[in-house]
Amino acid sequence: MPILATFRRNFARLALFALCFTPGFLPRIEASDAPHPASPPPAAVTDQRPATYELLRELDRFCDHHPLTENDLRVRPSLLENAAYLGKNPALRQFVAVNPDVGTALKNTPRHFLHRALLREANVPLKWSEVAQLDAFLNQNPAIEQQLVRNPALIRASQFLEARPRLREFLEQNAALARGFLPVASS
């Protein structure tokens, strides 16, 4: 008898569950019945940053598996829109087809590849925001930026830093960047 009682109880629950999710069973709320908010909800504001960051994260995942392509794109980000380059690189062509707005995301963050490369060159782990502190310096020193784009390893080269005392001073004034990029003094 307990088996039959359990079956009936479970069957009743299942029937009630199915009935609740049957279209038309629950009353519909019409748009005219809903209260009218005084201002649009926060979700109505279009903020492209999350979408941009998501696209850049997808690009990072792609570049993690295609380092040679990343090197090409770091030097010439416009290759993302170059039909000849995409023709020679089917993996990138497929990535761009799946993520067509990635070019726009890169235009909004033009130093994305440089930041990635500098993070790899650091002596110690750095946060993205710490490397981004270089942006103010690079805005004032585009020639140094171009040299670092072509060869990010230069940021740790003693001769490069000696020839660019303003860069060395900037790194010394930022503790995280100093730990990350200044040559370690040998004992």
Buried (B, 14 or more C-beta within 10 A) or exposed (E): EEEEEEEEEEEEEEEEEEEEEEEEEEEEEEEEEEEEEEEEEEEEEEEEEEEBEEBBEBBEEBBEEBEEBBBBBBBEBEBBEBEEBBEEBEEBBEBBEEBEEBBEBBEEBEBBBBBBBBBEBBEEEBEEEBBBBBBEBBEEBEEBBEBBBEEBEBBBBEEBBEEBEEBBEBBEEBEBBBBBBBEEEEE
